[in-house]
């Protein structure tokens, strides 16, 4: 008897459903919309390390069956963007945040959130970085596009500076047809509503299929 790729459990069943739809005989079926190959795998933030283990299992199986997988770390991309800025910008931003936070912690948080958000949430922000990484893999593996998957993770590392709905919106049309799965730490509140990290007001503006 063949052992299941993922053992029983809510999270493992979500990954099993995702795996089944990815390797469908007629091609990936992670979306009900044509030419929109995005999906969200929602999980509770406390399950972050378990999710990383499931992702390793999923990608190992796909690679073993001839797939090319692309792992995108949003936290790493955010830190790279900050490092690329003028060092004086970082020093000035940190200094001002500290001054504001000393008087009002909420005001300090709003300031730093606004500064980082304008750096990463625009169309040429993190979405452009993700599109670039996917494009590089497509260029290196032009014959494997039909068996390629991009997994975008570490979204918790960009909280509260970034909205995943903005990422998917700006990434649409820039993935060369490669299926994209966003690992989403948060809460599901209805068929299409998600609350980022369980802290942000629920966002119902999600078109991708949600696995949870």
ZIQUINOR-V930306 format. One record per helix or strand. SS is the DSSP state (~ for helix, > for strand). FROM is the first residue (numbers start at 1). LEN is the number of residues. Records with the same first field share a line. If there is no record, write none. Layout:
SS = FROM-LEN  FROM-LEN
This chain:
~ = 10-13  45-20  74-11  87-17  105-16  126-15  142-6  155-4  164-8
> = 38-6  68-6  148-6  179-10  194-3  203-1  209-3
